[in-house]
């Protein structure tokens, strides 16, 4: 075959415009679908790998700063508050990555549910417009979920547990010095509480303000961890989700 001969026959319109020919036979269509599925699967796996990396970073940050904070009694409790700040930053990064992952995951699942599943086990009726959402997404890619919903999903899956570990460690850090002293009388309990509040101080910020801000933050974490919309078109099918 000459070097300038195309690998597939070109139609008259193709020769005139120079664009690649569309599949003309069922075999060509199947080959195109297989290659497209492999491409989308690779893109989805790539973004999933990025999500896992961010989660691993968050776990590493929590483990490292827990070691720094709890290793010696003289270390400041602000290290744990700084860990909460870093984990929140990683959650924001992961939510952005999850939005990209969700786009390619939706395309892959659309192909699996309506194309490959029908090949393996055909149903009596077939939705003829099953490929329309994929074509629309290819022509004009758009995010399927909001940034807040993505953050809520990742918060519920992984980050709520990291926040819980940091909260327990922070509470232990600001109260451990008084836990070593018996506080049986009411006066001792009052002194112990005052000491905990004093230990929670962060520079010029009083301990009571710091405790109130931490409790407010964790109330928001609890609220958004439970506020996950499961009526999404993808999440409503099956129970295996990211």
C-alpha positions in Angstrom: 0.0 0.0 0.0 1.5 3.4 -0.9 2.4 5.7 1.9 -0.2 8.3 0.9 -3.1 5.8 0.8 -5.5 6.3 3.7 -6.2 3.2 6.0 -10.0 3.4 5.3 -12.0 4.5 2.2 -13.0 8.1 2.1 -16.4 9.3 0.9 -16.7 12.2 -1.5 -17.5 14.6 1.3 -14.6 13.4 3.3 -12.2 13.9 0.4 -13.5 17.4 -0.1 -13.5 18.5 3.6 -10.6 16.4 4.9 -12.5 15.2 8.0 -12.3 11.5 9.0 -15.0 9.3 7.8 -17.8 8.2 10.2 -18.3 4.4 10.9 -20.2 3.0 7.9 -20.7 -0.6 9.1 -21.8 -2.2 12.4 -18.2 -3.6 12.9 -16.7 -0.1 12.5 -19.3 1.2 14.9 -18.5 -1.4 17.5 -14.8 -0.8 17.2 -15.3 2.9 17.6 -17.4 2.3 20.8 -14.8 0.0 22.3 -12.0 2.5 21.7 -14.1 5.4 23.0 -15.0 3.4 26.1 -11.4 2.6 26.8 -10.5 6.3 26.4 -13.2 7.5 28.8 -12.3 4.7 31.3 -8.7 5.9 31.2 -9.7 9.5 31.9 -12.0 8.4 34.7 -9.3 6.3 36.3 -6.8 9.2 36.0 -9.1 11.6 37.9 -9.9 8.8 40.4 -6.2 8.5 41.0 -5.9 12.2 41.7 -8.8 12.0 44.2 -7.0 9.1 46.0 -3.8 11.1 46.1 -5.5 14.1 47.8 -7.0 11.7 50.4 -3.6 10.2 51.0 -2.2 13.7 51.5 -4.9 14.4 54.1 -4.2 11.2 56.0 -0.5 11.9 56.0 -1.0 15.5 57.3 -3.3 14.2 60.1 -0.8 11.5 61.1 2.2 13.8 61.0 0.6 16.6 63.0 -0.9 14.2 65.5 2.6 12.9 66.1 4.0 16.4 66.6 1.2 17.5 68.9 0.8 14.5 71.1 4.4 13.4 71.3 5.3 16.0 74.0 3.1 17.7 76.6 4.8 21.1 75.8 3.6 21.2 72.1 0.9 23.7 71.4 -2.7 22.7 70.6 -2.6 25.2 67.7 -0.8 22.5 65.7 -4.1 20.5 65.6 -6.0 23.6 64.6 -3.5 24.1 61.8 -4.1 20.4 60.8 -7.8 21.2 60.6 -7.0 24.1 58.3 -4.8 22.0 56.0 -7.4 19.2 55.8 -10.0 21.7 54.9 -7.8 23.0 52.1 -7.2 19.4 50.8 -11.0 18.9 50.9 -11.5 21.9 48.7 -8.9 20.6 46.2 -10.5 17.1 46.2 -14.0 18.5 45.7 -12.7 20.2 42.5 -11.1 17.0 41.3 -14.3 15.1 42.1 -16.3 17.3 39.8 -14.1 16.3 36.9 -14.2 12.7 37.9 -17.9 12.7 38.1 -18.2 13.9 34.4 -16.2 11.0 33.0 -17.7 8.5 35.5 -21.2 9.4 34.2 -20.2 8.8 30.6 -18.6 5.4 31.5 -21.6 4.3 33.5 -24.0 5.4 30.7 -22.1 3.2 28.3 -22.1 0.3 30.7 -25.7 0.5 31.7 -27.3 1.0 28.2 -24.8 -0.5 25.8 -22.6 -3.3 27.4 -25.3 -4.5 29.7 -27.7 -4.8 26.8 -25.1 -6.9 24.9 -24.7 -9.2 27.9 -28.4 -9.5 28.7 -30.8 -7.8 26.2 -34.0 -6.4 27.6 -37.4 -6.4 25.9 -37.3 -2.6 25.3 -34.3 -0.5 24.7 -34.1 3.3 25.2 -33.1 4.6 21.8 -32.0 8.0 23.3 -29.5 6.5 25.8 -26.5 8.0 23.9 -28.0 11.5 23.7 -26.5 12.6 27.2 -23.1 11.4 26.1 -23.3 13.3 22.8 -24.4 16.4 24.6 -21.6 16.1 27.1 -19.1 15.7 24.3 -20.3 18.7 22.4 -20.5 20.9 25.5 -18.9 19.5 28.6 -20.4 20.7 31.8 -20.1 19.8 35.4 -22.9 17.5 36.7 -22.8 18.5 40.3 -22.0 21.7 42.2 -18.9 22.4 44.1 -20.8 22.2 47.4 -22.3 18.9 46.6 -18.9 17.5 45.6 -17.4 18.7 48.9 -20.3 17.1 50.8 -19.8 13.8 49.2 -16.1 13.7 49.9 -16.7 15.0 53.4 -19.1 12.2 54.1 -16.9 9.5 52.6 -13.5 10.3 54.1 -13.0 13.7 55.6 -15.6 13.6 58.4 -13.6 10.8 60.1 -10.3 12.8 59.8 -12.1 15.8 61.3 -13.4 13.6 64.2 -9.9 12.3 64.9 -8.5 15.8 65.0 -11.4 17.0 67.3 -10.7 14.2 69.8 -7.0 14.8 69.8 -7.6 18.6 70.3 -10.0 18.0 73.2 -7.5 15.6 74.8 -4.7 18.2 74.3 -6.4 21.1 76.0 -7.7 19.0 78.9 -5.0 16.4 79.5 -3.2 18.5 82.2 -6.3 18.6 84.4 -7.3 15.0 83.7 -4.3 13.9 85.8 -5.7 15.7 88.9 -8.8 14.2 90.7 -11.7 16.6 90.5 -14.4 15.3 92.8 -15.9 18.4 94.3 -17.9 20.9 92.4 -15.3 23.6 93.0 -12.6 21.4 91.5 -14.8 20.8 88.5 -15.2 24.5 88.0 -11.5 25.0 88.3 -10.9 22.2 85.8 -13.3 23.8 83.3 -11.7 27.2 83.7 -8.3 25.6 83.1 -9.4 23.9 79.9 -10.8 27.2 78.6 -7.5 28.9 79.5 -5.6 26.1 77.7 -7.7 26.6 74.6 -6.5 30.2 74.1 -4.7 30.9 70.9 -2.5 33.9 71.2 -4.6 37.0 71.8 -7.8 35.0 71.1 -9.5 33.9 74.4 -10.1 30.2 75.0 -13.8 30.6 75.1 -13.9 32.2 71.6 -11.6 29.4 70.3 -13.8 26.7 71.7 -17.0 28.4 70.3 -15.4 28.7 66.8 -14.3 25.0 66.9 -17.8 23.9 67.9 -19.4 26.0 65.3 -17.0 24.6 62.6 -17.8 21.0 63.7 -21.5 21.7 63.7 -21.1 22.7 60.0 -19.1 19.6 59.3 -21.8 17.4 60.8 -24.5 19.3 58.9 -22.8 19.0 55.5 -21.8 15.4 56.1 -25.4 14.4 56.4 -26.5 16.7 53.6 -25.8 14.4 50.7 -28.2 14.2 47.8 -28.7 10.6 46.8 -31.3 11.3 44.2 -28.7 12.0 41.6 -29.1 10.0 38.4 -25.9 8.1 39.0 -26.1 7.6 42.8 -29.7 6.3 42.4 -28.4 3.2 40.5 -26.8 0.6 42.7 -24.8 1.1 45.9 -21.1 1.0 44.6 -20.2 4.7 44.5 -17.2 7.0 45.2 
